[in-house]
């Protein structure tokens, strides 16, 4: 297991202000980020989650990134996470499985990327520490309920 230390200038030009102000606040069970198109919310959330996963925890994080439909995963959230890791010069230290859409960080943290069109497939995933719902407005209340049950 490898430890990674990142240093960003303060105040940081790497993060938008909304994300920067809550970058290390993990006190809320649910966070909702909203804004207009191209406001940086998706990429900002990716940055926050990558930083959280890189920290040293008792157990490495296992983070599920979701879109409503899995065919949209590769060109959206999976690509965003890889871009973040590349910009921070970490991608070469990670294990990437393109066909399963998984990324393992040097410290053992895992990112899983799935679609929620078949909730039964999500039910079999165990040990999740975090869930990110990309474009949450596309999900149903039942989807949300199932996800919260996975995290308890």
N, C-alpha and C positions, 0 to 999 in steps of 0.2 A: 504494500500500500504506500503510495507516494503522497507527500504533502506538497501542496501548491500554495505559494504566497503571491498574491497580486497587490500591487501598489498603484492606486489611482490618485492623480493630483486632486487636492481639495481647494476650492469647490471643483467638482469634477465636470469636465466637458464630455465625459464618456456617457453620462446618464442624463435623461431629461429631469427637470427639477422635481416633478411629481414622484418619480421613482426614487431619485436620490434622497429625498426627505424621509422615505420610509424603507430604505434599502436593507437595513438590518432589524427591522421591526417584524418579528414573527409571532407576535402575541395574538393575532386574530385567527380563528379557525377558518373563516371565509373572508376573502378579499374580492371586491368587485372593482375592476378598472374600466373606465368608460371614457369616451371622447370621440371626436370626429375621425373621419378617414384620414390616414397618414398623420395621426397625432402622436404616434410612437408608443402607444399603449402595449401592443403585442410584443414589440421588441424589448420594451422596458421590463415587462413581466418576465420574458426569457432571461434577461440580464439578472434580475433579482433571484430567479429560481436557480440559475447556474451558480451564482455566488453562494446561495444557501447550500447547494449540494456540495460545493467545494470545501465548506467548513468541516472541521473535525467534530463529529457527533459520536455518541456511544455506538451507534450502528450506522453504516452508510445509508444515505437516503435512497429511496426507491420511488421515483417520481413518474407518474403517468400523465402524459400529455394527450389530450383528447380533442378530436374534431367530431362532429356529428357523423360524418361519412368518411370512411377510411381512405377512399381514393383521393381525398384532398390533403391527406397528411404529408405526403412526400414533398409536395410543392409549397407547403405552408410552414407549419410549426417545426417539422423535422429540419427543413432547410434553414429556418430562423435560428434554431439552436446550433446547428453546425456553423453558420455564419458568425455567431457570437463567439464560439470556441475558436474559430479561425482568427477573428480580429484580436482576440486576447492571447493568440499564439499557443493555444492549448490543444488544438485539434489533433496534432501529430502525437500527442500523449494519450489520446483516447482510443478505445476500441469501438469501431463503428461497424454495425451490421446493417448494410443497406437493405437487404431483402426482408429482414424482420423489423426494421426501423427501431433499432436499439442503439444506445450509446452508453458505454461504461467509462466513467471518469477515472483518472489515475488513483484516486482515493477509494475506489470501489463503488461509488455512487452510480446508480443506474437511471437512465432515462428510457422510458417505454413510450411508444407513440402508437395510438390506436384510434379506430373509429368506433362510434357508439351505436351504429345502426343495428347491431345485434347485441343487446345488453347481456345476453348469456355468456358471451365471450369475455366480457369484463369481469363477471362474477368469479371466474377461475383464477384471477390474479390475486395473489396473497402478498402480505407484507408491505403494502404501500404506505409511504410516509406522507406523500403529497399528491394532489391531483390538480392539473391545470386544464380548464375547459376553455379552449380557444373558440371564439364566437359563441359564447354561452347562450345567447338568445335563440340559437338553433336547437337547443336541447329542451326536453320536456321536464315537467316536475318529477315524473317517475324516474327519468334518467338521473336527475339531481339526487333524489332520494336513494337510489341504488349506490351512487358514488359516495354519499356520506356514510352509508352502512359499511362500505369497504374500508373506510378510514377509522372506524371506531374499534 
